[in-house]
Amino acid sequence: MVGDTNLFFANDLDHVVAEAEIMIAETQARGKHIGWRAMLLMLMYGVTSLHVRQYVVKITRDNQISINMFEKMGFVLTSTSEVFNEVTLNRIVDDSWITWLTATVGEYDVIEED
């Protein structure tokens, strides 16, 4: 295992909101698009299986590589916190983004384990 991805759910009466998180701990695994692929699969799983309608990510302000990755995925900067030294990016899950996500991910299988 080189890292992990997570979704944390917030209570919203209108739609399902998830804060997405990724961490690639092994430095030799960075820069190989492993994080890109893992995050795309997690986002797709959230949309198709968990009915997520909005994603939020919070990233340390100096982590430009991560910020760039999420911007390439269509996330938009919505706030900056000087106190927490982080930026927040959002992505509303709409039909055009689902089309992009589906085309970018390609074929995949979800294997549910007991």
Secondary structure, DSSP 8 states (H G I E B T S, - for coil): --EEEEEEEE--SSSEEEEEEEEE--GGGTTSSHHHHHHHHHHHHHHHHH-EEEEEEEEETT-HHHHHHHHHTT-EEEEEETTTTEEEEEEE--HHHHHHHHHHH-S-------
